[in-house]
Amino acid sequence: MILHLSGNSQCWSSCVKMLQFQSPQSGPGQNLLLNGVTVANPPYHTFVMYGNEQGDFKMTVNNYQQVGGWYWQTDGLELYKGSTMRNSFLHSNDDVVKLYHPDVTVDNNVVWKNENGPVFQWGWSPRTISNVRVSNTDVIHNRMYWKDTKTNTCVINAASSYLDGSSTSTGDTTQSIDGLTISNTNVEGMVNCAIRIYSMQNTKNVTIDGLHIGAWNKVDPAGQSNLFKAFTDGQGNRVTIGNQTKDHAGLLLHNYTVGGETILKAGDNWASDELGRLDFDADLYDHWDATGDGAATGTAPRLTVDGLKDGDTVSSRTVGIRGTSDAHAVSVTVNGTGVPATLKDSTFAASLHLTGVSNRVRVVATGSNGVLNVKRYTVYAYGTQVGSLTDPTGDDNGPGSYKYPSNGAFSKGSFDLTKFGVFEDGDTVRFVTTVAGFINNPWGGNGMSTQRLNIYLRDQDARSNATPTALMPGTNTFADGAWTKAIVVDGRSYDGGYNSGIYNPTSKPSDAKPVTLNVLNGTTIVTSVPASDLGDIDLKKAGYEVSMYSASESGEGVGNVRPVYQGECPDDTPTKDCPVAMDFRFVGGLGDQTSDTPFDSVTTDTNAIDAFTGKDSQAELLSLQHDKAVLPFLNLDPVQQGGDDHNSTDNGNNSGSPSGTNGSKNDTHDNTTNAPSQGSQTKGSARADATTTGARTLANTGATSLVVMAFAMLLVGLGAAGIRMRMNHRRQS
């Protein structure tokens, strides 16, 4: 039997489903037999069942053929409780095999996979599932190529909530998965990722046995990351994950191969920047394992490494390490390139050259039995620090009234500026900005999708002009004087818009000089620019204005800045009386959304969510009572000098993530700047040192204790006056 719907329209809620059935809320059970059915060119879901999805509706599927699944949402089959599917072919452009119910068996099927959705799906909402067995699946003509970390992709997937895909608080601790096995899955050709599991329910005894990936596609490794996360419910209660290390009841990957190479947790190829691309959450480390037939067994060699700390920021691009091991051999790599390291008398040493902003160092000790001990480190190298600024946490509310959008794409704290540092690295200048919360990247930007960072530099020679000067278009914000250069940092690009780049005050969008963006740890925004593009600005003496905005696509805001509107809508639903939905927009401003430029009925309220304001009150500077929001230029605090001699041992980061945050101690060591530093400590310690030195000098000349005390008090007074003069000078400049 062949069912065919003519026409080429793509439809959504009103479209025709190729196979549609109804299950009553009560009454006798139903058994649907699909044997030899072919569905061609579906415009939407090929199969739906309405009614009691948890009832007695059983399916027996054999030799089912789905072809021509080109449109998005041309899903495969949802298999209900007690169902089986065998010997079938599914060409799909969305979730292919939906494992939402218990007691399901799937065997000997072929999948032609287009770009949207995964092959196997058991997510979108919390579920209770047990006794699910899938075996012998061939994935052919695979076209999955997404470059970002979408939550509904990969070969095997439990997607985050359909209500808010970016939220991690959509779990349900009353539901559970116990007993799900997917075995012998062969993926032909290249694929973007293998596994992304967002656990919204308690989960244990999940086995993926024999997952064979031909190769990764050519996107950035971050887009190929395999993820394993455990969510909380709305009250913060976290779902539980079975312990694989102790109880063998968690997530087991057995005979997981990429390009024919078996990925082993006990090996040197599983981490996010290695062949396996496993970037599982560090706190789930004991809840998963990756094993393989024929893997080496026995005791791992001992390995210690000195001179390196996971997550460190170093001031030099050359770092020396040393260590000890009883292994047969030790190897060291930096960003995948081997470094000479000879093991002699159980000791070794190596000189590391750090080539990138974020550098992955791996030390591998190989025992005579073939068992490995691997230590991984992520080390950051920005250059030589020029100076820094700090800002309080919790002030990511503009004038005090701004509220975050409700959608999880805008994670709390991800617009909250906390630190800013300037670094010189040869002919490159780096601006390193830290925020308090984790930066999500829901729309596939270069590291971020929702933030838009502005950095303004004011040359010291321009300080005489204190006339409020407009910042970049759409910011609704002014600086206390003219600015010389503006650096816009945005993870997305816009046709004809104000993209990331270096701007002069009169620049058009097409005039911008390019910048390089790296988002590290999910909290650190590193912007690298050629020093020559900043002209003759003295970075130590320049004034800086740094502020954060919400990024906007063209047609939503001026200058690709998303406006802040006045109010929230009931139930987050736009109406004629409340035109602004809170889902994706900050609220607490003065205006309403309009359909034409400037897309905001009031433009005197700032669109800045947070800014560095020094000693001045941000709430006062950005007050909605002002007709202009004017931000000051700040001078950098100098780099703190001195420090301890750090030569301690670190166990390395085995989280699999190159972020350096998960499981790292973040201790300092030689060459560490702890950037950005806080200049207030430098000023205080310098004043104290001057007082002590002066008093000691008088004492050595034989002066009385009264004279010494009087002189010390004089130095303290002069020091305090100097600081007051400096603060006044900053306000004036």
C-alpha positions in Angstrom: 0.0 0.0 0.0 1.4 3.4 -0.9 0.0 6.7 0.6 1.0 9.8 -1.2 0.1 13.5 -0.6 0.6 15.6 -3.6 1.8 19.2 -3.4 5.0 20.8 -2.1 3.7 22.9 0.8 5.3 22.6 4.2 2.7 22.8 6.9 2.6 22.8 10.7 -0.5 22.6 12.9 -3.0 22.3 10.1 -1.2 19.8 7.9 -2.2 16.3 7.0 -0.6 13.4 8.8 0.1 10.4 6.6 -1.0 7.9 9.3 -3.3 9.2 12.1 -5.0 7.1 14.8 -7.1 7.6 17.9 -6.8 5.7 21.2 -9.7 5.9 23.6 -9.2 6.9 27.2 -10.8 3.6 28.3 -12.0 0.4 26.9 -10.3 -2.6 25.3 -6.7 -2.3 24.1 -5.7 -1.8 20.5 -3.1 -3.6 18.5 -2.0 -1.8 15.3 -0.3 -3.9 12.7 1.8 -2.0 10.1 3.1 -4.6 7.7 4.5 -3.7 4.3 3.2 0.0 4.4 5.1 2.6 2.4 4.7 6.3 3.0 6.1 8.7 0.4 6.9 12.4 0.5 5.3 13.3 3.8 4.8 17.0 4.5 4.9 16.6 8.2 4.7 13.9 10.9 4.2 10.6 9.1 2.5 9.0 12.1 0.5 10.3 15.0 -1.7 8.8 17.6 -4.1 11.0 19.6 -5.8 10.1 22.8 -4.4 8.1 25.7 -0.7 7.7 24.9 -0.1 5.8 28.2 -2.9 3.4 27.5 -3.1 0.0 25.9 -2.1 0.9 22.3 0.4 -1.6 21.0 2.1 -1.5 17.6 3.6 -4.4 15.5 5.6 -2.8 12.7 7.4 -4.9 10.0 8.7 -3.9 6.6 7.5 -0.3 7.0 9.0 2.1 4.4 9.1 5.9 4.8 10.7 7.7 1.8 11.0 11.3 0.7 11.3 12.8 4.2 12.8 16.1 3.1 10.8 18.6 5.2 11.7 19.3 8.8 9.4 17.5 11.2 9.0 14.6 9.0 9.5 12.3 12.0 9.6 8.6 12.0 7.6 6.4 14.3 6.7 6.8 18.0 6.6 3.3 19.4 4.0 2.9 22.2 4.1 0.5 25.2 4.7 -3.1 24.2 5.5 -2.2 20.5 8.0 -3.8 18.1 9.5 -2.5 14.9 11.6 -4.7 12.6 13.0 -4.8 9.1 12.0 -1.3 8.2 13.4 1.7 6.3 12.9 5.3 7.4 14.0 8.4 5.5 13.4 11.2 8.0 14.3 14.9 8.7 13.5 14.9 12.4 13.4 12.4 15.3 13.4 9.0 13.6 12.8 6.4 16.3 11.0 7.8 19.3 11.6 5.7 22.4 9.1 7.4 24.7 7.4 4.3 26.2 8.4 1.1 28.1 8.7 -2.5 26.8 9.8 -1.6 23.3 11.9 -3.7 20.9 13.5 -2.3 17.7 15.7 -4.5 15.5 17.2 -4.6 12.0 16.3 -1.2 10.5 17.9 1.2 8.1 17.7 5.0 8.5 18.4 7.6 5.9 19.1 10.7 8.0 18.7 14.3 7.0 20.0 17.3 9.0 17.2 17.9 11.6 16.8 15.9 14.8 18.5 12.6 16.0 18.2 9.0 15.0 17.1 7.8 18.5 15.1 10.2 20.7 13.8 9.8 24.3 13.7 13.4 25.4 11.6 16.6 25.1 9.9 16.0 28.4 10.5 13.8 31.5 9.4 10.2 31.0 9.2 6.9 32.8 10.8 4.2 30.6 12.0 0.7 31.1 12.9 -2.4 29.2 13.7 -0.8 25.9 15.9 -2.7 23.5 17.2 -1.4 20.1 19.6 -3.4 18.0 21.2 -3.6 14.5 20.6 -0.1 13.0 22.4 1.2 9.9 22.4 5.0 9.3 23.1 5.8 5.7 23.4 9.0 3.6 23.8 11.0 6.9 23.4 14.8 6.5 23.6 15.9 10.1 25.9 18.9 10.1 24.9 21.4 12.7 27.9 23.5 13.9 26.5 24.5 17.3 25.5 22.5 20.3 21.8 22.1 19.6 20.0 20.0 22.1 18.0 17.9 19.6 20.7 16.4 17.4 23.3 13.6 17.2 22.7 9.9 16.6 21.5 9.2 20.2 19.6 12.0 22.0 17.5 12.8 25.0 16.6 16.4 24.1 16.0 19.1 26.7 12.4 20.4 27.3 10.3 21.4 24.4 9.0 24.3 26.6 12.4 25.9 27.0 15.3 24.1 25.4 17.9 26.2 27.2 16.6 25.7 30.7 18.2 23.1 33.0 15.4 23.2 35.6 12.7 21.2 33.7 13.4 17.9 35.4 11.0 15.7 37.3 12.4 13.5 40.1 9.2 11.4 40.2 9.9 9.8 36.8 12.8 7.5 35.8 14.5 5.6 33.1 15.8 2.2 34.1 16.9 -0.3 31.4 17.6 1.1 28.0 20.0 -0.6 25.6 21.0 0.5 22.1 23.4 -1.9 20.4 25.2 -2.3 17.1 24.5 1.1 15.5 26.6 1.8 12.4 26.8 5.4 11.1 28.0 5.7 7.5 30.1 8.7 6.6 30.6 11.9 8.7 28.3 13.1 11.5 28.2 16.1 13.8 28.0 14.3 17.1 27.2 10.9 18.6 25.4 11.4 21.9 23.7 14.3 23.7 21.7 13.2 26.8 19.9 15.9 28.9 18.5 13.8 31.7 15.2 15.3 32.9 14.3 12.2 35.0 16.2 9.8 37.3 18.3 7.6 35.0 20.2 4.4 35.4 21.2 1.3 33.5 21.6 2.9 30.1 23.9 1.0 27.8 25.1 2.0 24.3 27.0 -1.0 22.9 28.6 -0.9 19.6 28.1 2.6 18.4 30.3 3.0 15.3 30.9 6.5 13.8 32.6 6.7 10.5 34.1 10.2 11.0 33.3 13.6 12.4 32.3 16.3 10.0 34.4 19.4 9.4 32.9 21.8 11.8 34.6 23.1 14.9 35.2 20.4 17.6 32.9 22.4 20.0 30.0 21.7 17.5 30.9 18.0 17.7 30.7 17.8 21.5 28.9 14.8 23.1 27.1 15.8 26.2 25.7 14.2 29.4 23.9 16.4 31.8 21.5 16.0 34.8 18.7 18.6 35.3 16.9 19.8 38.3 13.2 20.4 38.8 11.8 23.9 39.4 12.6 23.7 43.1 16.3 22.8 42.5 16.0 19.1 43.2 18.4 17.3 40.9 17.5 14.1 39.2 19.7 11.1 40.2 22.0 9.2 37.8 23.1 5.7 38.5 26.7 5.2 39.6 28.7 3.3 36.9 32.0 3.2 38.8 30.7 1.5 41.9 27.4 -0.1 40.9 27.7 -0.5 37.1 24.3 1.2 37.0 24.9 4.4 35.1 25.7 5.1 31.5 28.0 2.6 29.8 29.5 3.1 26.4 31.0 -0.2 25.2 32.8 -0.6 21.9 32.1 3.0 20.9 34.4 3.7 17.9 35.2 6.6 15.7 37.0 5.8 12.4 37.6 2.3 13.7 39.3 3.4 16.9 37.8 2.3 20.2 37.1 5.1 22.6 38.2 4.3 26.2 37.7 6.2 29.4 41.0 4.6 30.6 42.7 5.8 27.5 43.9 9.0 25.9 41.2 9.6 23.3 37.9 10.2 25.0 38.0 13.9 26.0 36.2 16.7 24.2 39.2 17.8 22.2 40.2 14.2 21.5 38.7 11.7 19.1 35.8 10.6 21.3 34.6 14.2 21.8 33.1 13.3 25.2 32.3 16.5 27.1 30.3 15.0 29.8 29.7 17.1 33.0 32.5 16.7 35.4 30.2 15.9 38.4 29.0 12.9 36.4 32.4 11.4 36.1 31.6 8.4 38.3 28.3 7.9 36.5 29.6 6.8 33.1 32.3 4.6 31.6 33.7 3.9 28.1 35.1 0.4 27.7 36.0 -1.9 24.8 36.8 -5.5 23.9 40.5 -6.2 24.0 41.4 -3.1 26.0 44.5 -3.4 28.1 43.9 -4.4 31.7 45.9 -4.2 34.9 47.3 -1.5 37.2 47.9 2.0 35.8 51.3 3.5 36.2 52.0 6.2 38.7 52.2 9.8 37.4 52.8 13.1 39.0 53.2 16.4 37.2 54.7 19.6 38.7 54.7 23.2 37.4 51.2 23.2 35.8 47.7 23.8 37.1 44.5 23.1 35.3 42.7 26.3 34.5 45.7 28.6 35.0 46.4 31.8 33.2 50.1 32.2 32.5 52.1 35.3 31.6 54.6 33.5 29.5 54.1 31.4 26.4 56.9 29.1 27.6 56.2 26.9 30.6 58.4 24.2 32.1 57.0 21.1 33.6 58.6 18.1 35.4 57.3 14.9 36.9 57.8 11.4 38.1 56.4 8.1 36.9 57.1 4.4 37.1 55.7 3.9 33.5 57.4 2.4 30.6 57.2 5.7 28.7 55.8 9.3 29.1 54.6 11.5 26.3 53.5 15.1 26.3 51.4 17.1 23.8 50.4 20.7 23.5 47.3 21.4 21.4 47.9 18.0 19.8 51.6 18.5 18.9 54.2 16.3 20.6 56.8 17.8 22.9 60.1 16.0 23.7 59.9 14.4 27.2 62.4 11.7 28.0 61.7 9.4 31.0 64.9 8.6 32.9 65.3 7.2 36.4 61.5 7.6 36.9 61.6 11.4 36.2 60.9 13.5 33.2 60.9 17.2 32.2 59.5 19.2 29.2 59.4 22.7 28.0 56.0 23.7 26.7 55.3 26.4 24.1 51.7 27.6 24.4 50.5 28.6 20.9 46.9 29.6 21.6 44.7 31.6 23.8 43.3 28.3 25.3 45.9 25.5 25.3 45.3 21.8 26.0 48.3 20.0 27.6 48.2 16.3 27.9 50.7 14.1 29.8 50.4 10.3 29.2 52.2 7.6 31.1 52.1 4.2 29.4 52.8 1.1 31.5 54.5 -2.0 30.3 51.1 -3.7 30.4 49.7 -1.1 28.0 47.5 0.6 30.6 47.6 4.4 30.6 47.5 7.2 33.2 46.5 10.4 31.5 46.5 13.9 33.0 44.9 16.8 31.0 45.3 20.5 31.6 43.8 23.6 30.1 46.1 26.6 30.3 45.3 30.1 29.1 47.8 32.5 27.6 46.6 36.0 26.9 50.0 37.9 27.0 51.4 40.4 29.4 48.7 42.2 31.4 48.5 45.9 31.1 45.8 46.5 33.8 42.3 45.6 34.8 38.9 46.7 36.1 36.4 45.1 38.4 32.7 45.4 38.8 30.3 44.1 41.5 28.2 41.1 40.9 24.4 41.2 40.9 24.1 44.6 39.1 23.0 43.2 35.7 19.8 45.2 36.0 20.7 48.4 34.2 19.3 51.2 36.4 18.0 48.7 38.9 14.7 47.8 37.3 15.7 45.6 34.3 14.8 42.0 34.4 16.0 39.0 32.4 13.9 37.4 29.7 12.2 34.2 31.0 13.7 32.0 28.3 16.6 29.9 29.4 18.7 31.1 26.5 19.3 34.2 28.7 20.9 32.4 31.7 21.0 34.5 34.8 24.3 36.3 35.4 25.5 35.9 31.8 25.2 39.7 31.3 26.7 40.5 34.7 30.1 42.0 34.1 32.7 41.3 36.8 36.2 41.6 35.5 38.0 43.3 32.6 41.6 42.9 31.7 43.8 44.3 28.9 46.8 42.2 27.6 49.6 42.8 25.1 50.8 39.7 23.2 53.3 40.7 20.5 51.4 42.5 17.8 48.0 41.5 19.3 46.0 43.2 22.1 43.5 41.1 24.0 40.5 42.3 26.0 39.4 39.7 28.5 35.9 40.2 30.0 34.4 37.9 32.6 30.7 37.5 33.5 29.2 36.0 36.6 26.9 33.4 34.9 27.2 30.8 32.2 26.9 32.1 28.6 24.6 29.9 26.6 24.9 29.7 22.8 21.3 28.8 21.8 21.5 30.1 18.2 24.8 28.8 17.0 26.9 32.0 17.3 30.6 32.1 17.7 30.7 31.1 21.3 27.7 33.3 22.3 24.3 34.3 20.8 22.6 36.7 23.2 25.3 39.0 24.5 26.7 42.1 22.8 29.7 43.5 24.5 30.9 47.1 23.8 34.4 48.3 24.7 35.2 52.0 24.2 38.8 53.4 24.3 39.4 57.1 25.0 42.9 58.4 24.1 44.5 60.3 27.0 44.8 63.4 24.7 41.0 63.6 24.4 40.4 64.1 28.1 39.7 67.8 27.8 36.4 67.0 26.0 33.8 66.0 28.6 30.7 66.6 26.4 28.4 63.5 26.6 29.0 61.6 23.4 26.7 58.9 22.0 28.0 55.3 22.0 27.3 52.9 19.2 23.8 53.1 17.5 21.0 51.4 19.4 22.7 51.5 22.8 20.7 54.6 24.0 23.8 55.3 26.1 26.4 58.1 26.2 30.0 58.4 27.4 31.4 61.2 29.5 33.4 62.6 26.6 34.5 61.6 23.1 35.7 58.0 22.4 38.5 57.1 20.1 37.8 53.5 19.2 34.8 51.2 19.8 35.2 47.4 19.8 31.9 45.5 19.3 31.9 41.9 20.3 28.9 39.7 19.1 28.9 36.0 18.4 26.5 36.3 15.5 26.9 38.1 12.2 24.3 40.2 10.4 23.9 41.1 6.8 24.6 44.8 6.5 24.5 45.1 10.3 27.0 46.2 13.0 29.0 43.0 13.3 31.9 42.4 15.6 34.7 44.7 14.8 36.7 47.9 15.6 34.9 51.1 14.8 35.9 54.8 14.6 33.3 57.4 15.7 32.3 58.0 12.1 32.5 54.3 10.9 29.8 52.6 8.8 29.2 48.9 9.4 31.2 48.1 6.3 34.2 50.0 7.7 34.8 47.9 10.8 38.1 46.2 11.2 37.8 42.5 12.2 38.3 41.1 15.7 38.7 37.5 16.9 36.3 36.1 19.6 36.9 33.2 22.0 34.4 32.3 24.7 36.2 30.3 27.4 34.7 28.4 30.3 31.3 29.7 29.4 32.1 32.9 31.4 35.1 34.6 29.8 34.9 36.6 26.6 38.4 37.0 25.0 38.5 39.6 22.2 41.8 39.8 20.2 42.6 42.7 17.9 45.7 43.7 15.9 47.6 46.3 17.9 48.0 48.4 14.7 44.3 48.8 14.4 44.2 50.7 17.7 46.5 53.4 16.4 48.7 55.3 18.9 46.5 54.7 21.9 48.5 54.2 25.1 46.7 51.2 26.6 48.0 52.0 30.1 46.8 55.6 30.1 43.7 55.3 28.0 40.2 55.6 29.4 37.8 52.6 29.1 34.1 52.3 29.0 32.8 48.7 29.0 29.1 47.8 28.8 26.9 44.9 28.0 23.8 44.8 25.8 21.3 42.2 24.4 22.1 41.3 20.8 19.4 41.7 18.1 18.9 40.5 14.6 18.3 43.1 12.0 14.7 44.4 12.2 14.5 44.0 16.0 16.6 46.9 17.1 18.9 49.7 15.9 22.6 48.8 15.5 21.8 45.1 16.3 21.1 46.1 19.9 17.8 44.6 21.3 15.8 47.3 23.2 14.7 47.0 26.8 10.9 47.5 27.0 8.7 48.6 29.8 6.6 45.6 30.9 5.8 42.0 31.1 2.8 40.3 29.5 0.4 38.1 31.3 1.4 34.5 30.6 4.2 35.8 28.4 1.7 36.2 25.6 1.7 39.4 23.4 -1.6 41.2 23.1 -2.6 44.6 21.7 -2.5 46.0 25.2 0.9 44.4 25.9 3.0 44.1 22.8 6.1 42.9 24.4 6.7 39.2 25.2 9.1 38.6 28.0 10.5 35.4 26.6 13.4 36.9 24.7 13.5 40.5 25.8 14.7 42.4 28.9 12.0 44.5 30.5 11.9 47.3 33.0 12.5 50.2 30.6 10.2 52.9 29.5 9.0 52.2 25.9 6.9 49.7 24.0 7.9 47.7 21.0 7.2 49.3 17.6 7.2 47.8 14.1 9.5 50.5 12.6 12.9 52.1 13.5 13.8 52.6 16.3 11.6 49.7 17.3 11.1 51.3 20.7 8.6 54.1 21.6 11.0 55.6 24.1 14.8 56.0 23.5 15.9 57.9 26.5 16.2 54.8 28.6 19.6 53.0 28.3 19.8 49.5 26.7 22.8 48.7 28.8 22.2 45.7 31.1 25.5 46.2 33.0 28.6 48.5 32.8 31.8 49.2 34.6 31.2 52.4 36.6 34.1 52.5 39.0 33.2 54.3 42.3 30.1 55.8 40.8 26.6 54.3 41.3 25.4 52.4 38.2 21.8 52.9 39.2 22.3 56.6 39.4 24.2 56.9 36.1 21.6 54.8 34.2 18.6 56.2 36.0 15.4 56.3 34.0 14.9 59.8 35.3 17.8 61.1 33.2 17.2 62.3 29.6 20.7 60.8 28.9 22.4 57.8 30.5 26.1 58.9 30.7 28.8 56.4 31.6 32.4 57.4 32.8 35.7 56.4 31.3 37.8 54.5 33.7 41.6 54.1 34.0 42.9 50.6 34.4 44.1 49.5 37.8 47.8 48.5 37.5 49.0 44.9 37.6 49.6 43.6 41.0 53.3 42.8 41.4 55.0 40.0 43.4 53.4 36.8 44.4 54.4 33.4 45.9 56.7 30.9 44.4 54.2 28.2 43.4 55.6 24.7 42.8 52.8 22.4 43.7 51.3 19.3 42.1 48.0 19.1 40.3 46.1 15.9 39.4 45.0 17.4 36.1 41.5 17.8 34.7 39.7 14.5 33.8 36.4 16.1 33.1 36.9 15.9 29.4 36.2 19.6 29.0 39.0 21.9 27.9 37.5 24.7 29.9 39.7 24.2 33.0 36.7 24.8 35.3 35.3 21.4 36.0 37.2 19.6 38.7 40.2 21.9 38.6 41.8 23.4 41.7 42.7 26.6 40.0 45.9 27.0 42.1 48.5 29.4 41.0 52.1 28.7 40.0 55.1 30.3 38.4 54.1 32.5 35.4 50.6 33.0 36.7 48.9 36.4 36.6 45.5 35.5 38.0 44.1 37.9 35.5 42.3 40.2 35.7 43.8 41.4 39.0 42.3 43.9 41.4 44.3 47.1 41.6 42.9 48.1 45.0 45.1 45.5 46.7 48.2 46.9 45.0 47.4 50.5 46.1 46.7 49.4 49.7 49.8 47.2 50.0 52.0 50.0 48.4 50.8 52.5 51.0 51.5 50.1 53.9 55.0 49.2 52.5 55.9 52.9 52.3 54.8 53.5 55.9 56.7 50.6 57.2 59.9 51.4 55.3 59.9 55.1 56.4 59.4 54.1 60.0 62.2 51.5 59.8 64.5 54.1 58.3 64.0 56.6 61.2 64.4 53.8 63.8 67.8 52.9 62.2 68.9 56.6 62.7 68.2 56.4 66.4 65.1 58.5 66.4 62.7 58.1 69.4 59.6 56.0 69.1 57.5 59.2 69.4 59.2 60.6 66.3 58.8 57.3 64.4 55.1 57.2 65.2 54.6 60.8 64.1 56.4 60.3 60.9 54.4 57.1 60.2 51.1 58.9 60.7 52.3 61.6 58.3 52.9 59.0 55.6 49.5 57.5 56.1 47.9 60.9 55.8 49.8 61.7 52.7 49.0 58.4 51.2 45.3 58.8 51.8 45.4 62.3 50.4 47.1 61.0 47.3 44.4 58.4 46.8 41.7 61.0 47.2 43.4 63.2 44.6 43.6 60.2 42.2 40.0 59.4 42.7 39.0 63.1 42.0 41.2 63.1 38.9 39.5 59.9 37.6 36.1 61.5 38.1 37.2 64.6 36.2 38.8 62.6 33.4 
